[in-house]
Amino acid sequence: MSTIAYTTGAVTMLICALLLLRGYGRTKQKLLLWSSVCFFGLALSNAIIFLDLIVLPQIDLYRVRLATAAIAMLVLLYGLIWESER
């Protein structure tokens, strides 16, 4: 059951990232680009959770998945700050 939850989370984040990227392609608003990059990072983080807990349980990827999510959120934070200054 956890396999379904981890896969659904990663696929949902990937779909959100693609929709945000498509919105950026239409409107050219930079915040949509930063949001899509963040969601791609969060999708990667969810994929690493799947790898960590299901595929490779003997290897601890805890720090890698937290770092991936933190970098994704920092990208969004940077985009929010950068766009508010313009």
C-alpha positions in Angstrom: 0.0 0.0 0.0 2.9 2.4 0.7 4.2 1.8 -2.8 1.0 3.2 -4.2 1.2 6.2 -1.9 4.8 7.1 -2.8 4.2 6.6 -6.5 1.0 8.7 -6.4 2.8 11.5 -4.6 5.7 11.6 -7.2 3.3 11.4 -10.2 1.1 14.1 -8.7 4.1 16.4 -8.2 5.3 15.7 -11.7 1.9 16.5 -13.2 1.7 19.8 -11.2 5.2 20.7 -12.4 4.2 20.0 -16.0 1.0 22.1 -15.7 2.9 25.0 -14.2 5.5 24.8 -17.0 2.7 24.8 -19.6 1.2 27.8 -17.9 4.6 29.6 -18.0 4.8 28.8 -21.7 1.5 30.5 -22.3 1.9 33.6 -20.0 5.7 34.0 -19.5 5.1 34.8 -15.9 8.4 34.0 -14.1 6.7 32.9 -10.9 5.2 29.9 -12.8 8.6 28.9 -13.9 10.0 29.0 -10.4 7.0 27.1 -9.1 7.5 24.4 -11.8 11.2 24.0 -11.0 10.2 23.6 -7.3 7.6 21.0 -8.1 10.1 19.1 -10.3 12.4 19.0 -7.3 9.6 17.8 -5.0 8.8 15.1 -7.5 12.4 14.0 -7.4 12.3 14.1 -3.6 9.3 11.8 -3.7 11.0 9.5 -6.1 14.0 9.3 -3.7 11.6 8.4 -0.9 10.3 5.5 -3.0 13.9 4.4 -3.6 14.9 4.8 0.0 12.0 3.0 1.6 10.9 0.4 -1.0 13.7 -0.3 -3.5 16.8 0.2 -1.4 15.9 -0.2 2.2 19.4 -1.2 3.2 20.8 2.2 2.1 19.9 5.3 4.1 18.9 8.1 1.7 17.3 10.3 4.4 19.7 13.2 4.1 19.6 13.1 0.3 15.8 13.3 0.1 15.7 16.1 2.7 18.3 18.0 0.8 16.5 17.6 -2.4 13.2 18.9 -0.9 15.0 21.8 0.8 16.7 22.8 -2.4 13.4 22.7 -4.2 11.8 24.9 -1.6 14.8 27.3 -1.6 14.4 27.7 -5.4 10.7 28.7 -4.9 11.7 31.1 -2.1 14.3 32.7 -4.3 11.8 33.0 -7.1 9.2 34.6 -4.8 11.8 37.1 -3.4 13.2 37.9 -6.9 9.8 38.4 -8.4 8.6 40.6 -5.6 11.5 43.0 -6.2 10.5 43.6 -9.8 
